[in-house]
Amino acid sequence: MHNILLYLLIIIALVMIFLGIKASMLPPALTGVGFLVIAAMRYKKG
């Protein structure tokens, strides 16, 4: 279950970064980067 949530968080982050860059909007791209940071912290935790 933990891995599924981690993968979903990464997918959502990548989609938000892509949409933010495509539409030239900074807030969604920054949120996507934040999601990647959270996913990295959850991955290291365990």
Buried (B, 14 or more C-beta within 10 A) or exposed (E): EEEEEBEEBBEBBEEBBEEBEEEEEEEBBEBBBEBBEBBEEEEEEE
